Amino acid sequence: MNLKSLIVNIHWIPVIVMTLSSFVLGALWHTKYLFGRAWAREINPDKKPIVMNFKLIFGGTALAHFVAIASLSAILSGTGALHGFLTGLLISGMWILPAMTGTYLFANRSLKLLAIDAGMYLLLFSVTGLVMGIW
């Protein structure tokens, strides 16, 4: 397998759809009905005003998700729903979760916050793997 064959294997429409879907999932995940209140308490326990660069946050997140989802498409397109789902779950559980864990430990972030944030990525990349496996 070489880089050219991987890039040719990318299905751009589902990549775009799943990138947009990642924002829908994030918005739902962080509502008060799911994990929004707990996330807000963990991210800012002192309730101090936070200055945020929304263009950078949303633009950077969109680009990062697009690249990650395109790479899933490159390796999973047409492999089947179960294979795609399990590969997405494995990648998020064995690569993304450990990387996030190290970052959260060094940043002295809570394990509760890690569970909330990593849980969203476990779901996102598992479902994305399923979609890319079908496509």
N, C-alpha and C positions, 0 to 999 in steps of 0.2 A: 504494500500500500504506500503510495507516495502522495505528496501534498496536492498535486494536480488532480489526482483521482478523487481525493477527498473534497476539494472545492467544487468539482463538477457534480458531486453527489448532493450538494446542498440544495434544498427546496426552499426558495426564498419566500414564497407566500406564507407557508406555515411558520417560518422563522419570524416574519413580521407580525403575524397573528399572535404567536406565542409571546413575542416581546411586548406587544400591547396588553396581552392577557396578564403578563407579570405585574403590570401596574394595577390592573383590576384586582388581582389577588392581593397585592400589597395594600391597596386601599381597604378591601374587605377585612384582611387580616388585622389591620390596625384600627378597626372600628371599636366602639365601646362594647359592642355585642360579642366580640371575640377577644382580642388581646390588647386593644388600644389603651385601656386604662392602666393595665399592668405594665405595658411597655413604657408609657409616659412616666409612671412612677419610678421605673428602673433607670430610664435614660436621664431623668432630671429630678432626683429625689428632693432637692432643695427648692424646686419650682422657681429657679432664677430665670430671668429672660434670656432666651437663646437667639442669637443673630444667625440666620441661615441664608446661604446663597442658593436660592431655589433653582436658578438656571443651571448652576454647576451640579447640584444634587440630582435633579431630574435628568439633565443631559448626560451626566456621567453614568448614572444608573442605567439609562436607556442604552447607551453605548456598551456598557459592560454586559448587560443582559443580552443584547443583540449578538455580541461576539460569542458568549457562552452558548446561546441557543443555536446559533449557526454551527458551532463546532459539534453540538449534539446531532444536528441534522446531518452533518458530514459523515459521522460515524454510524448513525442509526437508521437513516432513511431506508425504508422498505424491509427492515429486519423482523417486523412483527410486533404486535402490541405488547405482549408479555416480555419479550426480549428488550424492547425499548424502555418499558416501565422499570424492569429490574436493573438495567444499566443506568438509567437516570437515578434510581434509588441508591445504587452502589456508588456512583460518582459523588452524589451529594453526601452520602453517609461516610464514605471513606476518604474523600479528598476535601470537600468543602467544609464539612463539620470539623475535622481536625485542624484545618487552617484557621477557621474562625475561633476555635477553642484557644489556640495559642495566642491569637490576637487579643481575645477577651481576657485571658489570664494576665497577660502583660499590661493591659489597660486597666486592670482591676475592676472589670465589669462583672456583674453578677451572673451566676449560672442560670438564673431565671431569665435574664435578658438573652443569654445565649440560646436557651431553649426556645424562646419566642422567635428570635431572628432566624436561627438555624432551622426551626420547624417549618417556617415559610419556604425556605430553599429546598428542604427535603420534599415538600409537596410540589413546589414549582418544577423542579427538575425531574421528579418521578412522572408527573403528568406530561411534561414536555417530552420526555423520553418515549412515553406511550404514543403521543401524537406523532412524533418523528418516526417511530417504528412502523406505524400504520401507513404514513404518507409514502 
